[in-house]
Amino acid sequence: SRAAELHPRAAASCGPTASGCLAQVRADPQRFIDAHAGHQQLHARLDQLADADHFVSPFAPKGEGIIVPLPAYGWMVDAISARALAYVQGDVDGALRGSCRGLQLGRRLLPGGSYLIDSVIGASLVQANAQLLADMLVELPADHPLPAECEAAMRPMLAEEQSLCRAMQGEFAMSRAVIETSVEGFGVALVLDRGSTLARSAGNLGWACGPVARAALETDRPLPVSAPLQRDFGCLSNYMGCVLTDIAGPAYPAYASRPQDAAAMVRLLAAQRWLRQQADEPVEALQRLPAQLRSSMRAPQLSADGHRLQVPRRAPPRSQDEAAWLSVPLRVDAGSTIAAD
């Protein structure tokens, strides 16, 4: 209710993946100090949310236009660069703890929301906080003790934590509300068949649920997303319904791999920590990487210069700046200022 009192957050953003966030803060710390001024209460509330068991939106899809009010999700990423700022200013353990809490919040939100947007935000929080943690940890001694919150946050994600089933059930509920509201219009029944349209909508969304999807998540295989439904003779008497489902259908596959990439980032983060604690070089130690930190489909590999641990990104890039690889550093870049010093 007091969001209007907060300063604009654009200057506080390190980008959706938080890549290079420490470097950005070090290059212009005052920018981030100014951007986060007065945000302490906001960050405290975000920290508290990490203890939630699940998230359910109180807003149901209904009414003309089916507009569902959404929480101010943009503020949920505000704390990420604040943790980077805390680290650069010397509060190393506070920054680690806060980032692990942010990672845990993302893990809570990813499978437990009411709509797809909840899961999208959750996956982004997981990836961004894991990236920042990796960038901080590589600058610290390999045996630097982690806050208690980090043990659970950095644990490899289970299949149910990556599932979009509940999110797609929410999307189906929204589609159903649109369909049922549309049927009420005069003459609409001539071009929209409620049952057929609901069936087509279920066909667009059902791929996220069931044993096939779970097996794919357990083995890190690409999810078997259903191809968009083809037009058939039923569309002659259900023209509007086919148009509605044809518009929505192609949008969903782009989101199918984001939870899997989030889980891959958590594995990379844990693998980074494990490799840095081994006595031999990463190229040899990588052959002994514990099974829970690797995927048979995307086994971690060293970058060409040996400075990073990486796996291929599976989700489509959200911008031209997004790399084709998910990666974490294994060595400190030249010129970095280590907060622990």
Contacts in CASP RR format, 6 or more apart in sequence:
PFRMAT RR
TARGET T0000
AUTHOR 0000-0000-0000
METHOD contacts of the structure
MODEL  1
SRAAELHPRAAASCGPTASGCLAQVRADPQRFIDAHAGHQQLHARLDQLA
DADHFVSPFAPKGEGIIVPLPAYGWMVDAISARALAYVQGDVDGALRGSC
RGLQLGRRLLPGGSYLIDSVIGASLVQANAQLLADMLVELPADHPLPAEC
EAAMRPMLAEEQSLCRAMQGEFAMSRAVIETSVEGFGVALVLDRGSTLAR
SAGNLGWACGPVARAALETDRPLPVSAPLQRDFGCLSNYMGCVLTDIAGP
AYPAYASRPQDAAAMVRLLAAQRWLRQQADEPVEALQRLPAQLRSSMRAP
QLSADGHRLQVPRRAPPRSQDEAAWLSVPLRVDAGSTIAAD
3 72 0 8 1.000
3 75 0 8 1.000
6 38 0 8 1.000
6 39 0 8 1.000
6 42 0 8 1.000
6 75 0 8 1.000
7 34 0 8 1.000
7 35 0 8 1.000
7 37 0 8 1.000
7 38 0 8 1.000
7 39 0 8 1.000
8 35 0 8 1.000
9 35 0 8 1.000
9 74 0 8 1.000
9 75 0 8 1.000
9 78 0 8 1.000
10 35 0 8 1.000
11 31 0 8 1.000
11 32 0 8 1.000
11 34 0 8 1.000
11 35 0 8 1.000
12 32 0 8 1.000
12 35 0 8 1.000
12 36 0 8 1.000
12 78 0 8 1.000
12 81 0 8 1.000
12 82 0 8 1.000
13 77 0 8 1.000
13 81 0 8 1.000
14 20 0 8 1.000
14 21 0 8 1.000
14 24 0 8 1.000
14 25 0 8 1.000
14 80 0 8 1.000
14 81 0 8 1.000
14 84 0 8 1.000
14 128 0 8 1.000
14 132 0 8 1.000
15 21 0 8 1.000
15 128 0 8 1.000
16 77 0 8 1.000
16 124 0 8 1.000
16 128 0 8 1.000
16 318 0 8 1.000
16 319 0 8 1.000
17 124 0 8 1.000
17 127 0 8 1.000
17 128 0 8 1.000
17 131 0 8 1.000
17 322 0 8 1.000
18 80 0 8 1.000
18 81 0 8 1.000
18 84 0 8 1.000
18 127 0 8 1.000
18 128 0 8 1.000
18 129 0 8 1.000
18 131 0 8 1.000
18 132 0 8 1.000
19 131 0 8 1.000
19 323 0 8 1.000
20 131 0 8 1.000
20 135 0 8 1.000
21 80 0 8 1.000
21 81 0 8 1.000
21 84 0 8 1.000
21 131 0 8 1.000
21 132 0 8 1.000
21 135 0 8 1.000
22 84 0 8 1.000
22 87 0 8 1.000
22 88 0 8 1.000
22 132 0 8 1.000
22 135 0 8 1.000
22 136 0 8 1.000
22 139 0 8 1.000
22 336 0 8 1.000
23 336 0 8 1.000
24 32 0 8 1.000
24 81 0 8 1.000
24 84 0 8 1.000
25 32 0 8 1.000
25 81 0 8 1.000
25 84 0 8 1.000
25 85 0 8 1.000
25 88 0 8 1.000
26 88 0 8 1.000
26 337 0 8 1.000
29 85 0 8 1.000
29 88 0 8 1.000
29 89 0 8 1.000
32 81 0 8 1.000
32 82 0 8 1.000
32 84 0 8 1.000
32 85 0 8 1.000
33 85 0 8 1.000
35 81 0 8 1.000
36 43 0 8 1.000
36 78 0 8 1.000
36 81 0 8 1.000
36 82 0 8 1.000
36 85 0 8 1.000
39 78 0 8 1.000
39 82 0 8 1.000
42 75 0 8 1.000
42 78 0 8 1.000
42 79 0 8 1.000
43 78 0 8 1.000
43 79 0 8 1.000
43 82 0 8 1.000
46 75 0 8 1.000
46 76 0 8 1.000
46 78 0 8 1.000
46 79 0 8 1.000
46 101 0 8 1.000
46 102 0 8 1.000
46 105 0 8 1.000
47 79 0 8 1.000
47 98 0 8 1.000
47 101 0 8 1.000
47 102 0 8 1.000
49 105 0 8 1.000
49 108 0 8 1.000
50 101 0 8 1.000
50 102 0 8 1.000
50 104 0 8 1.000
50 105 0 8 1.000
50 108 0 8 1.000
50 149 0 8 1.000
52 105 0 8 1.000
52 108 0 8 1.000
53 108 0 8 1.000
54 108 0 8 1.000
54 112 0 8 1.000
54 113 0 8 1.000
55 108 0 8 1.000
55 109 0 8 1.000
55 112 0 8 1.000
55 113 0 8 1.000
55 114 0 8 1.000
55 118 0 8 1.000
56 112 0 8 1.000
56 113 0 8 1.000
56 114 0 8 1.000
57 68 0 8 1.000
57 70 0 8 1.000
57 71 0 8 1.000
57 113 0 8 1.000
57 114 0 8 1.000
57 115 0 8 1.000
57 118 0 8 1.000
59 68 0 8 1.000
59 69 0 8 1.000
59 70 0 8 1.000
60 68 0 8 1.000
60 173 0 8 1.000
60 177 0 8 1.000
61 68 0 8 1.000
61 173 0 8 1.000
61 174 0 8 1.000
61 177 0 8 1.000
61 178 0 8 1.000
62 177 0 8 1.000
62 181 0 8 1.000
63 177 0 8 1.000
63 181 0 8 1.000
64 181 0 8 1.000
65 178 0 8 1.000
65 181 0 8 1.000
66 174 0 8 1.000
66 177 0 8 1.000
66 178 0 8 1.000
66 181 0 8 1.000
68 115 0 8 1.000
68 174 0 8 1.000
70 117 0 8 1.000
73 117 0 8 1.000
73 121 0 8 1.000
74 121 0 8 1.000
76 105 0 8 1.000
76 121 0 8 1.000
76 125 0 8 1.000
77 124 0 8 1.000
77 125 0 8 1.000
77 128 0 8 1.000
79 98 0 8 1.000
79 102 0 8 1.000
80 99 0 8 1.000
80 102 0 8 1.000
80 128 0 8 1.000
80 129 0 8 1.000
80 132 0 8 1.000
83 94 0 8 1.000
83 95 0 8 1.000
83 98 0 8 1.000
83 99 0 8 1.000
83 129 0 8 1.000
83 132 0 8 1.000
84 95 0 8 1.000
84 132 0 8 1.000
84 136 0 8 1.000
86 94 0 8 1.000
86 95 0 8 1.000
87 94 0 8 1.000
87 95 0 8 1.000
87 96 0 8 1.000
87 136 0 8 1.000
87 339 0 8 1.000
88 337 0 8 1.000
88 339 0 8 1.000
90 339 0 8 1.000
92 136 0 8 1.000
92 140 0 8 1.000
92 339 0 8 1.000
92 340 0 8 1.000
93 147 0 8 1.000
94 147 0 8 1.000
95 136 0 8 1.000
95 339 0 8 1.000
96 133 0 8 1.000
96 136 0 8 1.000
96 137 0 8 1.000
96 146 0 8 1.000
96 147 0 8 1.000
96 150 0 8 1.000
97 147 0 8 1.000
97 149 0 8 1.000
97 150 0 8 1.000
98 149 0 8 1.000
99 129 0 8 1.000
99 132 0 8 1.000
99 133 0 8 1.000
99 136 0 8 1.000
100 129 0 8 1.000
100 133 0 8 1.000
100 146 0 8 1.000
100 147 0 8 1.000
100 149 0 8 1.000
100 150 0 8 1.000
100 153 0 8 1.000
100 154 0 8 1.000
101 149 0 8 1.000
101 153 0 8 1.000
102 125 0 8 1.000
102 129 0 8 1.000
102 153 0 8 1.000
103 125 0 8 1.000
103 126 0 8 1.000
103 129 0 8 1.000
103 130 0 8 1.000
103 133 0 8 1.000
103 153 0 8 1.000
103 154 0 8 1.000
103 266 0 8 1.000
104 149 0 8 1.000
104 152 0 8 1.000
104 153 0 8 1.000
105 122 0 8 1.000
105 125 0 8 1.000
106 121 0 8 1.000
106 122 0 8 1.000
106 123 0 8 1.000
106 125 0 8 1.000
106 126 0 8 1.000
106 129 0 8 1.000
107 122 0 8 1.000
107 126 0 8 1.000
107 153 0 8 1.000
107 157 0 8 1.000
107 161 0 8 1.000
109 118 0 8 1.000
109 119 0 8 1.000
109 121 0 8 1.000
109 122 0 8 1.000
109 125 0 8 1.000
110 118 0 8 1.000
110 119 0 8 1.000
110 122 0 8 1.000
110 123 0 8 1.000
110 126 0 8 1.000
110 161 0 8 1.000
110 162 0 8 1.000
110 259 0 8 1.000
110 262 0 8 1.000
111 119 0 8 1.000
111 160 0 8 1.000
111 161 0 8 1.000
111 162 0 8 1.000
111 163 0 8 1.000
111 164 0 8 1.000
111 165 0 8 1.000
111 166 0 8 1.000
111 167 0 8 1.000
111 259 0 8 1.000
112 118 0 8 1.000
112 119 0 8 1.000
112 166 0 8 1.000
112 167 0 8 1.000
113 119 0 8 1.000
113 166 0 8 1.000
113 167 0 8 1.000
114 166 0 8 1.000
114 167 0 8 1.000
114 170 0 8 1.000
115 167 0 8 1.000
115 170 0 8 1.000
115 171 0 8 1.000
115 174 0 8 1.000
116 164 0 8 1.000
116 167 0 8 1.000
116 168 0 8 1.000
116 170 0 8 1.000
116 171 0 8 1.000
116 252 0 8 1.000
116 255 0 8 1.000
118 167 0 8 1.000
119 164 0 8 1.000
119 167 0 8 1.000
119 255 0 8 1.000
119 258 0 8 1.000
119 259 0 8 1.000
120 255 0 8 1.000
120 258 0 8 1.000
122 262 0 8 1.000
123 258 0 8 1.000
123 259 0 8 1.000
123 261 0 8 1.000
123 262 0 8 1.000
124 258 0 8 1.000
126 157 0 8 1.000
126 262 0 8 1.000
126 263 0 8 1.000
126 265 0 8 1.000
126 266 0 8 1.000
127 261 0 8 1.000
127 262 0 8 1.000
127 265 0 8 1.000
127 326 0 8 1.000
130 262 0 8 1.000
130 265 0 8 1.000
130 266 0 8 1.000
130 268 0 8 1.000
130 269 0 8 1.000
130 328 0 8 1.000
131 265 0 8 1.000
131 328 0 8 1.000
133 150 0 8 1.000
133 154 0 8 1.000
133 269 0 8 1.000
134 268 0 8 1.000
134 269 0 8 1.000
134 272 0 8 1.000
134 328 0 8 1.000
134 329 0 8 1.000
135 328 0 8 1.000
135 329 0 8 1.000
136 339 0 8 1.000
137 144 0 8 1.000
137 269 0 8 1.000
137 272 0 8 1.000
137 273 0 8 1.000
137 276 0 8 1.000
138 272 0 8 1.000
138 276 0 8 1.000
138 328 0 8 1.000
138 329 0 8 1.000
138 330 0 8 1.000
138 331 0 8 1.000
138 332 0 8 1.000
139 332 0 8 1.000
139 336 0 8 1.000
139 338 0 8 1.000
139 339 0 8 1.000
139 340 0 8 1.000
140 338 0 8 1.000
140 339 0 8 1.000
140 340 0 8 1.000
141 340 0 8 1.000
142 273 0 8 1.000
142 276 0 8 1.000
142 277 0 8 1.000
143 277 0 8 1.000
144 340 0 8 1.000
146 154 0 8 1.000
154 266 0 8 1.000
154 269 0 8 1.000
154 270 0 8 1.000
154 273 0 8 1.000
155 266 0 8 1.000
155 270 0 8 1.000
156 263 0 8 1.000
156 266 0 8 1.000
156 267 0 8 1.000
156 270 0 8 1.000
156 292 0 8 1.000
156 293 0 8 1.000
157 262 0 8 1.000
157 263 0 8 1.000
157 266 0 8 1.000
159 214 0 8 1.000
159 217 0 8 1.000
159 218 0 8 1.000
160 214 0 8 1.000
161 259 0 8 1.000
161 263 0 8 1.000
162 217 0 8 1.000
162 259 0 8 1.000
162 260 0 8 1.000
162 262 0 8 1.000
162 263 0 8 1.000
163 208 0 8 1.000
163 209 0 8 1.000
163 213 0 8 1.000
163 214 0 8 1.000
163 217 0 8 1.000
163 259 0 8 1.000
164 208 0 8 1.000
164 255 0 8 1.000
164 256 0 8 1.000
164 259 0 8 1.000
165 208 0 8 1.000
165 209 0 8 1.000
165 210 0 8 1.000
165 213 0 8 1.000
167 208 0 8 1.000
168 205 0 8 1.000
168 206 0 8 1.000
168 207 0 8 1.000
168 208 0 8 1.000
168 209 0 8 1.000
168 252 0 8 1.000
169 205 0 8 1.000
169 209 0 8 1.000
171 205 0 8 1.000
171 252 0 8 1.000
172 201 0 8 1.000
172 202 0 8 1.000
172 205 0 8 1.000
175 198 0 8 1.000
175 201 0 8 1.000
175 205 0 8 1.000
175 244 0 8 1.000
175 245 0 8 1.000
175 248 0 8 1.000
176 198 0 8 1.000
176 201 0 8 1.000
178 244 0 8 1.000
179 192 0 8 1.000
179 194 0 8 1.000
179 197 0 8 1.000
179 198 0 8 1.000
179 201 0 8 1.000
179 241 0 8 1.000
179 244 0 8 1.000
180 194 0 8 1.000
182 188 0 8 1.000
182 192 0 8 1.000
182 240 0 8 1.000
182 244 0 8 1.000
183 189 0 8 1.000
183 192 0 8 1.000
183 194 0 8 1.000
188 240 0 8 1.000
190 237 0 8 1.000
191 237 0 8 1.000
191 238 0 8 1.000
191 239 0 8 1.000
191 240 0 8 1.000
191 241 0 8 1.000
192 238 0 8 1.000
192 239 0 8 1.000
192 240 0 8 1.000
192 241 0 8 1.000
193 234 0 8 1.000
193 237 0 8 1.000
193 238 0 8 1.000
193 241 0 8 1.000
196 234 0 8 1.000
196 238 0 8 1.000
196 241 0 8 1.000
197 238 0 8 1.000
197 240 0 8 1.000
197 241 0 8 1.000
197 242 0 8 1.000
197 244 0 8 1.000
197 245 0 8 1.000
200 229 0 8 1.000
200 241 0 8 1.000
200 242 0 8 1.000
200 245 0 8 1.000
201 244 0 8 1.000
201 245 0 8 1.000
201 248 0 8 1.000
203 226 0 8 1.000
203 229 0 8 1.000
204 226 0 8 1.000
204 228 0 8 1.000
204 229 0 8 1.000
204 245 0 8 1.000
204 248 0 8 1.000
204 249 0 8 1.000
204 252 0 8 1.000
205 252 0 8 1.000
206 226 0 8 1.000
207 213 0 8 1.000
207 223 0 8 1.000
207 224 0 8 1.000
207 225 0 8 1.000
207 226 0 8 1.000
207 256 0 8 1.000
208 223 0 8 1.000
208 256 0 8 1.000
212 224 0 8 1.000
213 223 0 8 1.000
213 224 0 8 1.000
215 221 0 8 1.000
216 222 0 8 1.000
216 223 0 8 1.000
216 224 0 8 1.000
217 223 0 8 1.000
217 259 0 8 1.000
217 260 0 8 1.000
219 295 0 8 1.000
219 296 0 8 1.000
219 297 0 8 1.000
220 260 0 8 1.000
220 263 0 8 1.000
220 264 0 8 1.000
220 295 0 8 1.000
220 296 0 8 1.000
220 297 0 8 1.000
220 298 0 8 1.000
221 297 0 8 1.000
222 256 0 8 1.000
222 257 0 8 1.000
222 260 0 8 1.000
222 314 0 8 1.000
223 256 0 8 1.000
223 257 0 8 1.000
223 260 0 8 1.000
225 252 0 8 1.000
225 253 0 8 1.000
225 256 0 8 1.000
228 246 0 8 1.000
228 249 0 8 1.000
228 250 0 8 1.000
229 245 0 8 1.000
229 246 0 8 1.000
229 249 0 8 1.000
231 242 0 8 1.000
231 246 0 8 1.000
234 242 0 8 1.000
235 241 0 8 1.000
235 242 0 8 1.000
254 315 0 8 1.000
254 316 0 8 1.000
255 315 0 8 1.000
256 315 0 8 1.000
257 314 0 8 1.000
257 315 0 8 1.000
257 316 0 8 1.000
258 315 0 8 1.000
260 314 0 8 1.000
260 315 0 8 1.000
261 313 0 8 1.000
261 314 0 8 1.000
261 315 0 8 1.000
261 326 0 8 1.000
264 295 0 8 1.000
264 298 0 8 1.000
264 311 0 8 1.000
264 314 0 8 1.000
264 326 0 8 1.000
265 326 0 8 1.000
265 328 0 8 1.000
267 292 0 8 1.000
267 293 0 8 1.000
267 294 0 8 1.000
267 295 0 8 1.000
267 300 0 8 1.000
268 300 0 8 1.000
268 309 0 8 1.000
268 310 0 8 1.000
268 311 0 8 1.000
268 326 0 8 1.000
268 327 0 8 1.000
268 328 0 8 1.000
269 328 0 8 1.000
270 293 0 8 1.000
271 289 0 8 1.000
271 293 0 8 1.000
271 294 0 8 1.000
271 300 0 8 1.000
271 309 0 8 1.000
271 328 0 8 1.000
272 309 0 8 1.000
272 328 0 8 1.000
272 329 0 8 1.000
272 330 0 8 1.000
274 289 0 8 1.000
274 290 0 8 1.000
274 293 0 8 1.000
275 282 0 8 1.000
275 285 0 8 1.000
275 286 0 8 1.000
275 289 0 8 1.000
275 309 0 8 1.000
275 330 0 8 1.000
276 330 0 8 1.000
278 285 0 8 1.000
278 288 0 8 1.000
282 302 0 8 1.000
282 306 0 8 1.000
282 309 0 8 1.000
282 330 0 8 1.000
283 302 0 8 1.000
283 306 0 8 1.000
286 300 0 8 1.000
286 301 0 8 1.000
286 302 0 8 1.000
286 309 0 8 1.000
289 300 0 8 1.000
293 300 0 8 1.000
294 300 0 8 1.000
295 311 0 8 1.000
298 311 0 8 1.000
298 312 0 8 1.000
298 314 0 8 1.000
299 311 0 8 1.000
300 309 0 8 1.000
300 310 0 8 1.000
300 311 0 8 1.000
301 309 0 8 1.000
301 310 0 8 1.000
301 311 0 8 1.000
302 308 0 8 1.000
302 309 0 8 1.000
302 310 0 8 1.000
302 330 0 8 1.000
303 309 0 8 1.000
303 310 0 8 1.000
303 325 0 8 1.000
303 327 0 8 1.000
306 330 0 8 1.000
306 331 0 8 1.000
307 329 0 8 1.000
307 330 0 8 1.000
307 331 0 8 1.000
307 333 0 8 1.000
308 327 0 8 1.000
308 328 0 8 1.000
308 329 0 8 1.000
308 330 0 8 1.000
309 327 0 8 1.000
309 328 0 8 1.000
309 329 0 8 1.000
309 330 0 8 1.000
310 325 0 8 1.000
310 326 0 8 1.000
310 327 0 8 1.000
310 328 0 8 1.000
311 325 0 8 1.000
311 326 0 8 1.000
311 327 0 8 1.000
312 324 0 8 1.000
312 325 0 8 1.000
312 326 0 8 1.000
313 322 0 8 1.000
313 323 0 8 1.000
313 324 0 8 1.000
313 325 0 8 1.000
313 326 0 8 1.000
317 324 0 8 1.000
332 338 0 8 1.000
END
